[in-house]
């Protein structure tokens, strides 16, 4: 008797039933076996229609109850979609179509930034800031001015701590890539950007040693677009934080360098000093270059997890960013 097989069968049978989506798998043909036509599912006429509103509510309630017993399978832990971020552009007065659309798009972005900041203030959810629930007259006096300062780089702006978080997250993520640390990289990169980062790590030579440096900011880190929506719709408030999902589009412009050494310790990167001896086996500073990136920072405020980058955006070729 196979005890291990029986134990595995018993463990699997103890789990709750799980529904899986039927997918098409590879067809394996065995010589001498009769070919069988795939059986079609006989669906009743009353099930051909979509789920009713009551059935959807019942399914969500069952999932909510299951999540309360198993926090690792929370229904709110699914990846969110990228919100409607806009990169502000300078108006090209030589193009009539650009004159009509660009100012309106920039105004729309400012209005949405204002709305997101106001919602963060209502939840008192600015990182590193305590707004507090002030009197109504104070809200309409001081809040509008602060909610309109999304792109401000002043240290007293409401989003100043979030800019510091974005800069630190950027440092930690790039250091994890240089160290070829996939576990740490997954912590600071999610969704599509995580796939790009992991693919970058996989292409790195395992026998080489990498040293990444950021020397200075060529321009202050700036938040161009911020969005905040309610993403937790549970009947009770989350035990941590609030119900918001926050995304911020950050413009990061720095001067960086990357040193690469082979297994013998020889420098194989372009040195900063052209006369440097790359065969000396010593650390040699690498040539510096300007790096400009537009990254979307995200956090679900009801989870005690760090901020992470979820996507990279690219400006339209031939257009100048307004900020």
C-alpha positions in Angstrom: 0.0 0.0 0.0 1.3 3.4 -0.9 1.1 5.4 2.3 2.4 8.6 0.7 -0.3 8.4 -2.0 -3.0 7.9 0.6 -1.8 10.8 2.7 -1.7 13.1 -0.3 -5.2 12.0 -1.3 -6.5 12.6 2.2 -5.0 16.1 2.3 -6.5 17.0 -1.0 -9.9 15.7 0.0 -9.9 17.9 3.1 -9.8 21.0 1.1 -12.9 22.9 0.2 -14.2 22.4 -3.4 -12.6 24.8 -5.8 -13.9 25.8 -9.2 -11.4 25.9 -12.0 -11.8 27.5 -15.5 -11.8 24.9 -18.2 -8.9 25.5 -20.6 -7.8 23.8 -23.7 -4.8 21.5 -23.2 -2.5 19.7 -25.5 -4.0 16.7 -27.4 -2.0 13.5 -26.9 -2.7 10.7 -29.4 -1.8 7.2 -28.5 -1.2 4.7 -31.2 -4.0 2.2 -31.5 -6.4 4.3 -29.4 -9.7 5.3 -30.8 -10.2 8.9 -31.5 -13.1 10.3 -29.5 -15.0 13.4 -30.3 -15.0 16.0 -27.5 -18.2 16.0 -25.5 -20.1 19.2 -25.6 -21.5 20.6 -22.4 -25.2 20.4 -22.2 -26.3 23.6 -20.7 -29.9 24.1 -19.6 -31.9 26.9 -21.2 -32.3 28.7 -17.9 -28.5 28.9 -17.4 -27.8 30.4 -20.8 -28.5 33.9 -19.4 -26.0 35.8 -17.4 -26.0 35.8 -13.6 -28.7 37.9 -12.1 -27.9 40.7 -9.7 -29.0 38.6 -6.7 -26.6 35.8 -7.8 -23.7 38.2 -8.1 -24.4 39.6 -4.6 -24.6 36.0 -3.2 -21.3 35.0 -4.9 -19.6 38.1 -3.5 -20.9 37.3 0.0 -19.6 33.8 -0.2 -16.2 35.0 -1.3 -16.2 37.6 1.5 -17.0 35.0 4.1 -14.3 32.7 2.8 -11.8 35.5 2.8 -12.5 36.2 6.5 -11.4 32.7 7.3 -8.4 32.7 4.9 -6.8 36.2 4.8 -4.3 35.1 2.2 -7.1 34.7 -0.4 -8.6 38.1 0.2 -10.9 39.2 -2.7 -9.4 42.7 -2.6 -5.8 41.4 -3.2 -6.4 41.1 -7.0 -4.4 43.4 -9.2 -6.2 46.7 -10.0 -6.2 48.3 -13.5 -4.1 51.3 -14.3 -6.2 54.3 -13.6 -6.6 57.2 -16.0 -3.2 58.9 -15.7 -2.3 61.7 -18.1 1.1 63.1 -18.9 0.8 66.9 -19.3 2.3 68.3 -22.5 3.2 71.7 -23.7 0.9 73.2 -26.3 2.3 73.3 -29.8 0.8 76.6 -31.1 1.7 75.7 -34.7 -0.9 72.9 -34.7 -4.6 73.8 -34.5 -5.6 70.3 -33.3 -3.0 70.5 -30.5 -4.3 73.9 -29.5 -7.8 72.5 -29.1 -6.9 69.3 -27.2 -3.7 69.8 -25.1 -5.0 72.6 -22.8 -8.2 70.6 -22.2 -6.3 67.4 -21.4 -4.0 69.3 -19.0 -7.0 70.9 -17.3 -8.7 67.5 -17.0 -5.6 66.1 -15.3 -5.4 69.0 -12.8 -9.1 68.5 -11.9 -8.6 64.8 -11.4 -5.5 65.5 -9.3 -7.5 67.9 -7.2 -10.3 65.3 -6.7 -7.8 62.6 -5.7 -6.0 64.9 -3.2 -9.3 65.9 -1.7 -10.3 62.3 -1.2 -7.0 61.5 0.4 -7.5 64.5 2.7 -11.0 63.3 3.6 -9.6 59.9 4.6 -6.5 61.6 6.2 -4.4 59.2 4.1 -1.5 61.3 3.0 1.7 59.4 3.8 3.7 61.2 6.4 1.0 63.8 6.9 -1.7 64.3 9.4 -4.4 66.5 7.9 -7.1 65.9 10.5 -10.8 66.6 10.2 -10.9 70.4 10.4 -13.9 72.6 10.5 -15.8 73.2 7.3 -14.6 76.7 6.8 -11.0 75.6 7.2 -11.4 72.9 4.6 -12.6 75.4 2.0 -9.8 77.9 2.9 -6.6 75.8 3.2 -7.5 72.5 1.4 -8.0 73.8 -2.1 -4.6 75.5 -2.2 -2.9 72.2 -1.0 -5.0 70.0 -3.3 -3.9 72.0 -6.3 -0.2 71.5 -5.5 0.2 68.0 -6.9 3.3 68.9 -9.0 4.9 71.1 -6.3 8.4 70.2 -5.2 8.2 72.3 -2.0 9.1 70.4 1.2 5.9 71.5 2.9 3.5 70.2 0.2 1.1 67.5 1.2 2.7 65.1 -1.3 6.3 65.8 -0.3 6.6 62.6 1.9 5.2 60.5 -1.0 7.9 61.9 -3.3 10.5 60.7 -0.7 8.8 57.3 -0.7 9.0 57.1 -4.5 12.7 58.0 -4.5 13.5 55.4 -1.9 11.4 52.7 -3.7 13.3 53.6 -6.9 16.6 53.1 -5.1 15.6 49.8 -3.5 14.2 48.4 -6.7 17.3 49.2 -8.8 19.6 47.9 -6.1 17.6 44.7 -6.1 18.1 44.4 -9.9 21.8 45.0 -9.6 22.0 42.3 -6.9 19.9 40.0 -9.0 17.6 39.6 -6.1 14.2 38.5 -7.6 12.5 38.2 -4.3 13.3 41.8 -3.4 12.5 43.0 -6.9 9.0 41.4 -6.6 8.4 43.4 -3.5 8.9 46.8 -5.2 7.5 45.9 -8.6 4.1 44.5 -9.5 1.9 43.6 -12.5 3.4 44.4 -15.9 6.4 46.3 -14.5 7.4 43.3 -12.4 7.5 41.2 -15.5 9.8 43.7 -17.2 12.1 43.8 -14.1 12.3 40.0 -13.8 13.0 39.7 -17.5 15.8 42.2 -17.1 17.3 40.1 -14.2 17.1 36.9 -16.2 19.1 38.4 -19.0 22.0 39.4 -16.7 25.1 37.2 -16.7 25.1 35.0 -13.5 28.9 35.1 -13.4 29.2 38.9 -13.5 29.1 41.3 -10.6 27.1 44.5 -11.0 27.3 47.7 -9.0 24.6 50.3 -9.6 25.0 53.9 -8.5 22.8 57.0 -8.6 24.9 60.0 -8.3 22.5 62.9 -8.3 19.0 64.1 -9.3 19.1 66.1 -12.5 15.6 67.4 -11.6 13.5 67.1 -8.5 11.3 64.0 -8.5 7.8 65.3 -9.4 4.3 63.7 -9.2 2.5 64.5 -12.5 -0.7 62.7 -11.9 -2.3 61.1 -8.8 -5.5 59.0 -8.5 -7.3 57.7 -5.5 -10.4 55.4 -5.7 -12.2 53.2 -3.2 -11.1 49.6 -3.9 -12.2 47.8 -0.7 -16.0 47.3 -0.7 -16.3 45.1 2.3 -19.3 45.5 4.7 -16.9 46.4 7.5 -14.0 48.8 7.4 -10.6 47.1 6.8 -8.6 46.3 10.0 -5.7 48.4 8.7 -5.7 51.7 6.9 -8.7 52.7 4.8 -10.5 51.6 1.6 -8.5 53.5 -0.9 -6.3 52.5 -3.8 -3.7 55.2 -4.6 -1.6 55.5 -7.8 0.8 58.3 -8.6 2.7 59.0 -11.8 6.2 60.0 -11.0 8.8 61.7 -13.2 12.3 60.5 -12.1 15.4 62.0 -13.7 18.7 61.0 -12.3 22.4 60.5 -13.3 23.3 56.8 -13.0 26.2 54.5 -13.6 26.6 50.7 -13.7 29.8 48.9 -13.1 30.1 45.3 -14.4 32.9 42.9 -13.6 33.5 39.4 -14.9 34.4 36.3 -12.8 38.1 37.3 -12.8 37.3 40.8 -11.4 38.1 42.6 -14.7 36.0 45.6 -15.6 33.9 45.1 -18.8 32.0 48.4 -18.6 32.9 51.7 -20.1 35.1 53.5 -17.6 34.6 57.1 -16.6 38.3 57.7 -17.2 39.3 56.5 -20.7 42.9 55.9 -19.5 41.8 53.6 -16.6 43.4 50.1 -16.6 40.4 47.8 -16.8 42.7 44.7 -16.2 43.9 45.9 -12.8 41.2 44.0 -11.0 40.2 47.0 -9.0 36.9 48.9 -8.9 36.8 51.4 -11.7 34.0 54.0 -11.9 31.7 53.6 -14.8 30.6 56.2 -17.3 27.6 58.1 -16.1 24.4 58.6 -18.1 21.1 60.5 -17.8 18.1 58.3 -17.1 14.5 59.7 -17.3 11.6 57.5 -16.4 7.9 57.9 -15.8 6.7 55.3 -13.3 3.4 54.7 -11.7 3.6 54.2 -7.9 0.8 52.2 -6.2 -0.4 51.1 -2.8 -3.6 49.5 -1.5 -4.0 51.5 1.7 -5.8 48.7 3.5 -2.7 46.5 3.4 0.4 47.0 5.5 2.8 46.6 2.6 5.3 48.9 1.0 4.7 51.1 -2.0 5.6 49.6 -5.4 5.9 50.5 -9.0 3.2 48.9 -11.2 3.8 50.3 -14.7 6.1 52.5 -16.8 4.6 55.2 -19.1 6.3 56.7 -22.2 5.7 60.2 -23.5 4.4 60.6 -27.0 7.4 61.0 -29.4 7.9 64.6 -30.5 6.0 66.0 -27.6 7.5 68.0 -24.7 6.2 67.3 -21.2 4.9 70.4 -19.5 6.2 69.6 -16.0 
